[in-house]
Amino acid sequence: MRIIAKGTLRDFWGKHPTAVLPLQVWYKETSEADWKTPNDVKARHGNASIVGSNRVVFNIKGNDFRLIAAINYATDIVYIRFIGTHKEYDRIDATTI
């Protein structure tokens, strides 16, 4: 999968150093993935939540952080729509961000 944009992750882990390794692992696994359906995502990330509008919520670092990605399965592109703390996540709508 092609991930847009890694800079978003770098900016986030610059503010939250404990997120560096978990986000690097997520990035590597995601970039090597070949997801064609939400079921493919769930097969690898059982704790991920499919929330509609092709959005998937990933729990990062034991659910300390949440990453929302919009996935275009036809073009193999993952768009990072949000990365934040659990508290920040609670203030947004994952289906529209």
C-alpha positions in Angstrom: 0.0 0.0 0.0 1.1 3.6 -0.7 0.7 5.8 2.4 0.0 9.5 2.2 1.7 11.1 4.1 4.5 9.9 6.3 5.2 13.5 7.3 2.0 13.5 9.3 3.4 10.6 11.4 6.8 12.3 11.8 5.2 15.5 13.0 3.1 13.5 15.6 6.0 11.4 16.9 8.0 14.6 17.2 5.5 15.7 19.9 4.9 12.2 21.3 8.3 10.3 21.3 6.7 7.1 22.7 4.8 6.8 19.4 7.9 6.6 17.2 8.4 2.8 17.3 4.7 1.8 17.1 4.1 4.2 14.2 7.2 3.0 12.4 6.0 -0.6 12.8 2.5 0.4 11.6 4.0 2.2 8.6 6.2 -0.7 7.6 3.5 -3.3 7.9 1.0 -1.1 6.1 3.4 -0.2 3.2 4.0 -4.0 2.7 0.3 -4.9 2.8 -1.9 -5.7 -0.1 -5.4 -4.9 1.3 -8.2 -5.3 -1.2 -11.1 -5.2 1.4 -11.7 -4.2 5.0 -11.6 -7.9 5.9 -8.0 -7.9 4.7 -7.2 -5.1 7.2 -9.0 -6.9 10.0 -7.1 -10.1 9.3 -3.8 -8.3 10.1 -5.1 -5.8 12.6 -7.8 -7.5 14.6 -8.3 -4.6 16.9 -8.8 -2.1 14.0 -12.3 -0.7 13.7 -14.0 -0.3 10.3 -16.1 2.8 10.7 -17.5 3.6 7.3 -16.6 5.9 4.4 -13.6 3.5 3.9 -12.2 4.7 7.2 -10.3 2.4 9.5 -9.3 3.3 13.1 -6.0 1.7 14.2 -5.1 1.4 17.9 -1.4 2.5 18.3 0.8 1.7 21.3 -1.8 -0.3 23.2 -4.6 2.2 22.4 -2.7 5.2 23.7 -3.0 6.7 20.3 -5.5 6.4 17.5 -4.8 6.6 13.8 -7.6 7.0 11.2 -6.9 6.1 7.7 -9.1 6.4 4.6 -8.3 3.5 2.4 -8.8 3.4 -1.4 -8.6 -0.3 -2.0 -8.8 0.0 -5.8 -5.7 2.2 -6.0 -3.8 0.7 -3.0 -3.6 4.1 -1.3 -3.9 4.7 2.5 -4.5 8.3 3.4 -3.7 9.3 7.0 -6.6 11.4 8.1 -5.9 11.7 11.8 -3.4 10.7 14.4 -3.9 11.7 18.0 -4.2 10.7 21.6 -7.2 8.8 22.8 -8.6 12.1 24.3 -8.2 13.9 21.0 -9.9 11.1 19.1 -12.9 11.3 21.4 -13.5 14.9 20.1 -13.8 14.0 16.4 -16.0 12.1 14.1 -13.9 9.2 12.6 -16.4 8.8 9.7 -16.0 12.4 8.4 -12.5 13.5 9.2 
